[in-house]
Amino acid sequence: MRELRGKTAFITGGASGIGLAMAEAFGREGMNVMLADIEATALAAAVDHLRGKQIRAEGVLANVSHSDALRSAALECIAKFGKVHLVANNAGVAAGGQIGTISERDWDWVIDVNLKGVVHGMEIFAPLIASHGEGGHFVNTASMAGMVSPPGMEPYCATKFAVVAMSEGWAVQLAEKDIGVSILCPGFVRTRIHESRRNRPQDYGPDAGSGGEEVAGIASEAVLGGIPVAPVANRVVEAVKANELYIFTHPEFKAFVEARFQRILAGFDASAASPALAVLAQRDAPSGLLP
Ligand SMILES: NC(=O)c1ccc[n+]([C@@H]2O[C@H](COP(=O)([O-])OP(=O)(O)OC[C@H]3O[C@@H](n4cnc5c(N)ncnc54)[C@H](O)[C@@H]3O)[C@@H](O)[C@H]2O)c1
């Protein structure tokens, strides 16, 4: 999407952090913005904040884990602004900890928001964007935790790797409809992600504070020492205009990705030298599997 002015962005998790910063950055480009969030008070404050900056902003309460709620929010956006062009599937929560300390309901919560929330956003909005024929763009917020997996972050990493994987496929599927897909992979950013449990719905049962205080403490320190949100949002605007697939905000983390890929490639080298596999005939990689 080269031209953003006059178009409409729908941003989940838009009441705080990276979502709110993206709303402000897209608003500054002349877009209308619809914020969707689970937290009513923060949502109202965020809409006021944007309007104070002369941005055409509206808010809608929605839990991205519930596809019906997100569909209603999408229809409300269209009722307010006519069309939607850009969707940031950004709402996310974090939980982690030592093996044996994370409750099954916490796994469910993280998967329902971070993974299924993005699936719902894509399934609901892709046909709505395609229907007006003006093209569009998805920004799916993954994380550096979708590229590398530090121990103690398994639920979070599982969902963020999934967002990366799904978005790579969707980018190819939607290109022919003139809909771009970008995968936002920030390192630590100063937001309220370390306080995610404030939005853990009661449907998941009593909050036993999975993961332990030590893990929570490390996470808070890293997030509070992270980069500010505004440059992240400005980078997203650049990347949307240039239709970039991967959006990184911490170039210094490249070495971690390189190291992971070196370990993966070493696994292939070991299998190429394996006596167990040497009995098999030489094979070529299947064609047409990847673009
Ligand atoms: N802050 C970081 O260091 C960092 C790094 C990489 C990726 N991310 C990702 O960035 C995204 C935004 O998080 P943030 O860092 O701005 O944190 P944040 O807590 O400041 O903002 C997250 C927003 O999502 C909303 N939310 C939570 N559950 C929801 C639900 N079920 N439905 C709708 N809204 C919901 C919250 O109310 C909040 O407004 C997340 O996907 C997060 O995983 C953050």
The ligand as an ORCA input file, in Angstrom:
! r2SCAN-3c Opt
* xyz 0 1
  N       6.725     -5.195     24.016
  C       7.582     -6.065     23.512
  O       8.743     -6.162     23.951
  C       7.139     -6.917     22.370
  C       8.128     -7.567     21.624
  C       7.743     -8.360     20.545
  C       6.409     -8.497     20.231
  N       5.473     -7.867     20.993
  C       4.078     -8.040     20.609
  O       3.507     -6.775     20.369
  C       2.073     -6.880     20.458
  C       1.547     -5.712     21.244
  O       1.947     -5.834     22.599
  P       2.550     -4.617     23.440
  O       3.963     -4.930     23.678
  O       2.154     -3.331     22.843
  O       1.812     -4.864     24.861
  P       0.644     -4.069     25.586
  O       0.238     -4.948     26.732
  O       1.077     -2.687     25.897
  O      -0.501     -4.022     24.508
  C      -1.241     -5.180     24.175
  C      -2.699     -4.792     23.926
  O      -3.429     -5.981     23.590
  C      -4.673     -5.951     24.285
  N      -5.208     -7.310     24.430
  C      -4.784     -8.303     25.237
  N      -5.562     -9.378     25.110
  C      -6.506     -9.077     24.174
  C      -7.575     -9.778     23.592
  N      -7.854    -11.051     23.954
  N      -8.319     -9.176     22.649
  C      -8.064     -7.884     22.298
  N      -7.070     -7.154     22.825
  C      -6.293     -7.743     23.744
  C      -4.326     -5.297     25.621
  O      -5.466     -4.798     26.290
  C      -3.367     -4.220     25.179
  O      -4.048     -3.028     24.864
  C       1.801     -8.244     21.083
  O       1.404     -9.157     20.081
  C       3.156     -8.640     21.651
  O       3.289    -10.034     21.750
  C       5.810     -7.080     22.039
*
